[in-house]
Amino acid sequence: MPGPLHRLKIIDLSRVLAGPYCTMILGDMGAEVIKIESIEIGDETRGWGPPFLEGESAYYLCANRNKQGITLNLKTPQGLEILKKLVSDADVVVQNFKPGTLDRLGFGYEEMKKVNEGIILASISGFGTTGPYSHLPGYDYIIQAMSGLMSITGEKDGQPAKVGVAIADVLTGLFTCIGILGAIQHRNRTGEGQEIDISLFDSQLAALVNVASNFLCSGIIPERLGNAHPNIVPYQVFAAKDGEFILAVGNDRQYQKLAILLEDEVLLSDQYKKNSGRLQKKDELEKIITGKLKTKSRAEWKVLLDEAGIPNGPINNVMEALDSEQAIAREMVVKIKHPTISNLKLVGSPLKFSKSPVKIDRHPPLHSEHTDEILFKLGYSKYEIVKMKQDHII
């Protein structure tokens, strides 16, 4: 069964993470994705390691499956002409050059429309195409700082901290994917293509969700709370007899179950029945719960809390998470064939379709792996391809 985006053609001019992550998701859903890289080093993440597997960086491998790879020198007229041919029958172009770069190359959105009137151009940048910061480069780390995310991440008395993955890039990739699907639906109704302007800064601001809303509604600047929650109690790390785990009591009903399980009259008193009351006496409540939880092991509490229907969980390391029975059952680690790597494992797709399941048909392409094949399909002869290689066009 073909994927839900079967017959959709994507030209991927992006590098690093946000753009490639977006196009990988589209490829997982069945779209044809052609990744265009520079003829020198290609996607910068090819060199971001260790670790490397047979010369391929783990970073590059994480976001580039289900794509074909071609190299082009877009600063040459012939390289640009090849790009135009690829775009002529494509549905979407994804790019993350600095704003204005495609226009300077002579192939911005207005020029693309002359080649393909229905083309959708998804442009990713650090700060978008408007505003006083639009000319600045945008790296995930900088965005985490400037968006306010780092100001609310980390221990209360410690340094501001970044999230352990490039979360602004990941979120931007997801928002770009959503935007593309919306633009496709618009084109299905009207026949019109359009340009989508997506920035890391906007994406991370949007992802502040309740924290941003708390400020907009109260005027109080949110602070770092470590592992505590600004709106819910108890919702944090607690220590059992043999180590730490997460307790996430999301509503008053769950709290009542916890108070009964811990068999403490104070916890059952009226002052703690509502979350608003628990927030006002957060420190006192935490001390009581901490004392109770230290009487048993994490495994013992896991059984008791699960039976009571109280959300909780171990603090896994990455190995434990990927090796867990749940991850295995959900096929979240997949093995794929690769021309140089004998046992390549990648994180699977979280998208589970009942009628058009995700498939991984292509390994992350080697640098320039499909250049000849794609150019043959565009009508170039073997002699022309050899000549273009000699002239550093491909």
Secondary structure as UniProt FT lines:
FT   TURN            4..7
FT   STRAND          9..12
FT   TURN            16..17
FT   HELIX           18..28
FT   TURN            29..30
FT   STRAND          32..37
FT   HELIX           44..47
FT   STRAND          52..53
FT   TURN            54..55
FT   STRAND          56..57
FT   HELIX           58..61
FT   TURN            62..63
FT   STRAND          68..71
FT   TURN            74..75
FT   HELIX           77..88
FT   STRAND          92..95
FT   TURN            99..100
FT   HELIX           101..105
FT   HELIX           109..115
FT   TURN            117..118
FT   STRAND          120..125
FT   TURN            132..135
FT   HELIX           140..146
FT   HELIX           150..152
FT   TURN            156..157
FT   HELIX           167..190
FT   STRAND          194..199
FT   HELIX           200..206
FT   TURN            207..208
FT   HELIX           209..218
FT   TURN            226..227
FT   STRAND          235..240
FT   TURN            241..242
FT   STRAND          243..248
FT   HELIX           252..262
FT   TURN            265..268
FT   HELIX           270..272
FT   HELIX           275..280
FT   HELIX           282..293
FT   TURN            294..295
FT   HELIX           298..308
FT   STRAND          312..314
FT   HELIX           318..322
FT   HELIX           325..329
FT   TURN            330..331
FT   STRAND          333..336
FT   TURN            342..343
FT   STRAND          344..347
FT   TURN            367..370
FT   HELIX           371..377
FT   TURN            378..379
FT   HELIX           382..390
FT   TURN            391..392
//
